[in-house]
């Protein structure tokens, strides 16, 4: 999985979707391992264009909630 995350060209990511990339990422998210969750987050970071900067509000309560504004 780490080799997938470190693909040199972000344009290659969409080519991996038909190969089952989304299924692999979902399976990793269902894993109990924190490491698996970090791999998915890192992969998603590489799939987003560098120009993507959404406005995010963080609300601190007893639980942390993230909300796209």
Residue, then its C-alpha position, 0 to 999 in steps of 0.5 A: x500500500x505504501x508504494x501506492x501512496x508514493x506514486x510520483x504523479x497524482x494523475x495516476x490515481x484515477x487509473x487505479x480506481x478501476x483496479x480496486x483502489x477504493x475497495x482497498x482504502x475502505x477495507x483499510x478504514x474498517x481495520x482496527x489499526x491506527x496505521x491503516x487509517x493513517x495510510x488511507x489519510x495519506x493516500x487521500x492527501x495525495x489524491x487531492x489537487x494541491x490547489x484544494x483548500x476547503x474552509x474547515x471549522x473545528x468545533x471543540x466539544x466533548x468530541x471533536x467535530x470537523x465541518x466543511x464550511 
